[in-house]
């Protein structure tokens, strides 16, 4: 929870990047301070990785297998739970027994 608060959002990074880019146009590029260059590079790196992840998500959408980093972050036990469809599946024997011996309902006449 606290880690997420410390990491700046991509929108903030994009705004910073635009601001520094405008400054770099106004000033001469070789005279730019190292700090500005580092911040621009950091913003570019973040934007690049986000775009890369976004494109990968689009590519793997609907496919059977996905890379580990694109799968939902769950515990190992949660990943092994049965889904709704698997929970409702019945064996041939269960189906046969239900067909032969349906659930009987009784009503008492008062």
Backbone as JSON, one array per atom type, in Angstrom:
{
  "sequence": "XXXXXXXXXXXXXXXXXXXXXXXXXXXXXXXXXXXXXXXXXXXXXXXXXXXXXXXXXXXXXXXXXXXXXXXXXXXXXXXXXXXXXXXXXXXXXXXXXXXXXXXXXXXXXX",
  "N": [[0.83, -1.19, 0.0], [1.87, 1.27, 0.9], [4.02, 1.48, -0.8], [2.93, 1.94, -3.3], [2.03, 4.53, -3.0], [4.37, 5.96, -2.91], [5.5, 5.72, -5.42], [5.53, 7.7, -8.27], [2.77, 8.61, -10.36], [2.14, 7.69, -13.79], [1.04, 9.71, -15.29], [1.88, 12.02, -13.97], [4.6, 11.77, -14.45], [4.62, 12.01, -17.22], [3.78, 14.65, -17.52], [5.91, 15.95, -16.26], [7.92, 15.21, -18.05], [7.08, 16.5, -20.4], [7.33, 19.14, -19.56], [10.1, 19.37, -19.08], [10.97, 18.82, -21.64], [10.04, 21.03, -23.06], [11.61, 22.98, -21.82], [14.09, 22.14, -22.68], [13.96, 22.69, -25.36], [13.87, 25.45, -25.36], [16.31, 26.13, -24.16], [19.77, 25.54, -25.03], [20.69, 22.29, -26.06], [23.26, 21.04, -25.27], [23.9, 22.59, -23.05], [22.18, 21.84, -21.12], [21.26, 20.87, -17.85], [22.57, 18.11, -15.9], [20.76, 16.93, -14.18], [18.22, 17.45, -15.25], [18.39, 16.04, -17.63], [18.63, 13.43, -16.64], [16.14, 13.12, -15.38], [14.41, 13.35, -17.54], [15.17, 11.11, -18.99], [14.45, 9.12, -17.19], [11.66, 9.46, -17.12], [11.08, 8.86, -19.8], [11.86, 6.18, -19.85], [9.99, 4.99, -18.12], [7.57, 5.54, -19.46], [8.05, 4.15, -21.81], [8.22, 1.45, -20.91], [5.64, 1.14, -19.9], [4.08, 1.44, -22.22], [5.01, -0.76, -23.61], [4.14, -2.89, -21.98], [1.39, -2.47, -22.19], [0.94, -2.96, -24.92], [1.68, -5.66, -24.96], [-0.33, -6.73, -23.34], [-2.55, -6.3, -24.98], [-1.85, -7.96, -27.11], [-1.78, -10.55, -25.95], [-4.38, -10.86, -25.11], [-7.19, -12.84, -24.64], [-5.83, -15.13, -25.31], [-4.66, -18.46, -24.54], [-2.38, -18.98, -22.92], [-0.36, -16.84, -20.93], [2.37, -14.55, -20.32], [4.21, -14.65, -17.2], [4.42, -12.16, -15.88], [2.22, -10.78, -16.79], [0.04, -12.06, -15.82], [-2.63, -12.24, -13.38], [-1.88, -11.02, -10.1], [-1.83, -13.21, -7.67], [-2.07, -15.34, -4.76], [-0.36, -18.49, -4.54], [-2.04, -20.56, -3.78], [-4.56, -19.47, -4.34], [-4.46, -19.31, -7.1], [-4.74, -21.94, -7.77], [-7.32, -22.61, -7.17], [-10.54, -23.91, -8.09], [-12.4, -22.82, -10.91], [-15.68, -21.31, -11.55], [-16.98, -22.84, -13.53], [-15.58, -25.28, -13.45], [-16.17, -26.09, -10.84], [-18.87, -26.72, -11.01], [-18.97, -28.94, -12.65], [-19.83, -32.39, -13.15], [-19.29, -35.85, -12.47], [-19.63, -38.76, -14.59], [-20.8, -40.82, -13.16], [-22.07, -39.46, -11.05], [-23.95, -37.97, -12.51], [-25.52, -40.04, -13.56], [-26.57, -41.22, -11.22], [-28.12, -39.1, -10.24], [-30.0, -38.97, -12.22], [-31.25, -41.48, -12.07], [-32.16, -41.55, -9.42], [-33.94, -39.16, -8.59], [-34.33, -36.06, -6.72], [-36.64, -36.25, -4.21], [-39.66, -34.66, -3.41], [-41.68, -34.01, -0.66], [-44.94, -33.36, 0.51], [-46.95, -32.36, 3.17], [-50.29, -32.89, 3.86], [-52.49, -30.71, 5.35]],
  "CA": [[0.0, 0.0, 0.0], [2.71, 2.44, 1.02], [4.91, 1.53, -1.96], [2.19, 2.55, -4.39], [1.94, 5.96, -2.77], [5.68, 6.57, -3.15], [5.8, 5.71, -6.86], [4.72, 8.71, -8.96], [1.94, 8.05, -11.43], [2.68, 7.93, -15.14], [0.56, 11.01, -15.76], [2.8, 13.01, -13.41], [5.87, 11.63, -15.17], [4.43, 12.55, -18.57], [3.76, 16.11, -17.39], [7.31, 16.35, -16.01], [8.66, 15.01, -19.29], [6.71, 17.59, -21.31], [7.89, 20.38, -19.03], [11.54, 19.36, -19.34], [11.16, 18.86, -23.08], [9.88, 22.43, -23.44], [12.8, 23.68, -21.34], [15.23, 21.76, -23.51], [13.83, 23.39, -26.64], [14.22, 26.85, -25.11], [17.76, 26.19, -23.92], [20.58, 24.71, -25.93], [20.77, 20.93, -25.52], [24.49, 20.74, -24.52], [23.96, 23.34, -21.81], [21.16, 21.32, -20.22], [21.84, 20.31, -16.63], [22.51, 16.65, -15.82], [19.55, 16.53, -13.45], [17.1, 17.48, -16.18], [18.59, 14.92, -18.56], [18.32, 12.19, -15.92], [14.7, 13.05, -15.16], [13.79, 13.09, -18.85], [15.45, 9.71, -19.32], [13.64, 8.3, -16.3], [10.29, 9.55, -17.61], [11.02, 8.11, -21.06], [11.97, 4.76, -19.52], [8.71, 4.57, -17.55], [6.57, 5.58, -20.53], [8.37, 3.07, -22.75], [7.84, 0.16, -20.34], [4.17, 1.09, -19.81], [3.58, 1.19, -23.57], [5.38, -2.13, -23.95], [3.22, -3.76, -21.24], [0.06, -2.27, -22.76], [0.92, -3.69, -26.19], [1.69, -7.09, -24.66], [-1.66, -7.09, -22.85], [-3.42, -6.37, -26.15], [-1.44, -9.12, -27.91], [-2.11, -11.81, -25.28], [-5.78, -10.87, -24.69], [-7.95, -13.93, -25.21], [-5.01, -16.32, -25.58], [-4.71, -19.43, -23.46], [-1.23, -18.81, -22.03], [0.18, -15.49, -20.85], [3.6, -14.48, -19.55], [3.99, -14.56, -15.76], [4.26, -10.79, -15.4], [0.92, -10.26, -17.21], [-1.01, -12.78, -15.12], [-3.04, -11.55, -12.15], [-1.05, -11.3, -8.93], [-2.57, -13.91, -6.62], [-1.24, -16.32, -4.06], [-0.28, -19.76, -5.24], [-3.25, -21.33, -3.47], [-5.69, -18.87, -5.05], [-4.35, -19.65, -8.52], [-5.1, -23.34, -7.93], [-8.75, -22.8, -6.93], [-11.36, -24.22, -9.25], [-13.28, -21.72, -11.32], [-17.11, -21.64, -11.43], [-17.33, -23.92, -14.46], [-15.0, -26.53, -12.95], [-16.89, -26.47, -9.62], [-20.19, -27.26, -11.35], [-18.87, -30.17, -13.43], [-20.16, -33.6, -12.42], [-18.8, -37.06, -13.1], [-20.66, -39.58, -15.25], [-21.49, -41.58, -12.12], [-22.97, -38.52, -10.36], [-25.05, -37.65, -13.42], [-26.36, -41.24, -13.65], [-27.29, -41.37, -9.95], [-29.14, -38.06, -10.17], [-31.05, -39.31, -13.18], [-31.98, -42.65, -11.57], [-32.78, -41.25, -8.13], [-34.11, -37.71, -8.46], [-34.64, -35.56, -5.39], [-38.08, -36.35, -3.98], [-40.23, -33.63, -2.55], [-42.88, -34.47, 0.02], [-45.78, -32.31, 1.09], [-47.89, -32.89, 4.15], [-51.6, -32.26, 3.74], [-52.95, -30.35, 6.69]],
  "C": [[0.87, 1.24, 0.0], [3.62, 2.61, -0.2], [4.21, 2.24, -3.12], [2.09, 4.06, -4.24], [3.26, 6.66, -3.09], [6.0, 6.66, -4.64], [4.92, 6.76, -7.55], [3.94, 8.08, -10.11], [2.53, 8.42, -12.79], [2.23, 9.27, -15.68], [1.47, 12.13, -15.25], [4.13, 12.98, -14.17], [5.76, 12.22, -16.57], [4.44, 14.08, -18.54], [5.17, 16.64, -17.15], [8.11, 16.29, -17.3], [8.36, 16.14, -20.28], [7.33, 18.9, -20.87], [9.39, 20.46, -19.34], [11.84, 19.43, -20.83], [11.04, 20.29, -23.59], [11.1, 23.25, -23.01], [14.0, 23.39, -22.24], [15.17, 22.44, -24.87], [14.27, 24.85, -26.48], [15.73, 27.0, -24.94], [18.48, 25.38, -25.0], [20.75, 23.34, -25.28], [22.07, 20.65, -24.76], [24.58, 21.47, -23.18], [22.95, 22.85, -20.77], [21.83, 20.68, -19.0], [21.66, 18.79, -16.62], [21.22, 16.17, -15.15], [18.35, 16.46, -14.39], [17.19, 16.3, -17.15], [18.2, 13.61, -17.89], [16.81, 12.03, -15.72], [13.95, 12.77, -16.46], [13.97, 11.63, -19.21], [14.6, 8.77, -18.47], [12.18, 8.28, -16.76], [10.11, 8.75, -18.9], [11.02, 6.6, -20.8], [10.63, 4.23, -19.0], [7.63, 4.51, -18.63], [6.79, 4.43, -21.5], [7.92, 1.72, -22.2], [6.32, 0.04, -20.23], [3.57, 0.79, -21.17], [3.84, -0.26, -23.98], [4.42, -3.11, -23.28], [1.81, -3.68, -21.83], [-0.07, -3.05, -24.07], [0.92, -5.2, -25.97], [0.33, -7.56, -24.17], [-2.64, -7.22, -24.02], [-3.13, -7.64, -26.96], [-1.92, -10.42, -27.28], [-3.57, -11.88, -24.83], [-6.52, -11.99, -25.41], [-7.14, -15.18, -25.52], [-4.99, -17.21, -24.34], [-3.58, -19.2, -22.45], [-0.72, -17.39, -22.1], [1.49, -15.53, -20.09], [3.29, -14.25, -18.07], [3.72, -13.14, -15.3], [2.93, -10.18, -15.83], [-0.25, -10.97, -16.52], [-1.4, -12.03, -13.86], [-2.2, -11.98, -10.96], [-1.92, -11.91, -7.84], [-1.61, -14.83, -5.9], [-1.29, -17.63, -4.83], [-1.54, -20.58, -5.02], [-4.46, -20.79, -4.24], [-5.65, -19.22, -6.53], [-4.79, -21.09, -8.78], [-6.57, -23.62, -7.62], [-9.44, -23.17, -8.23], [-12.19, -23.0, -9.62], [-14.73, -22.2, -11.28], [-17.49, -22.83, -12.31], [-16.82, -25.26, -13.94], [-15.7, -27.02, -11.69], [-18.21, -27.16, -9.95], [-20.14, -28.54, -12.18], [-19.17, -31.38, -12.56], [-19.64, -34.8, -13.2], [-19.96, -37.81, -13.74], [-21.49, -40.33, -14.2], [-22.49, -40.69, -11.37], [-24.19, -38.21, -11.22], [-26.04, -38.81, -13.49], [-27.2, -41.4, -12.39], [-28.4, -40.33, -9.82], [-30.31, -38.35, -11.1], [-31.9, -40.46, -12.66], [-32.76, -42.35, -10.3], [-32.93, -39.74, -7.97], [-34.5, -37.32, -7.04], [-36.16, -35.55, -5.22], [-38.54, -35.26, -3.04], [-41.53, -34.17, -1.96], [-43.63, -33.28, 0.57], [-46.77, -32.97, 2.04], [-49.2, -32.13, 4.03], [-52.12, -31.96, 5.14], [-54.45, -30.23, 6.76]]
}
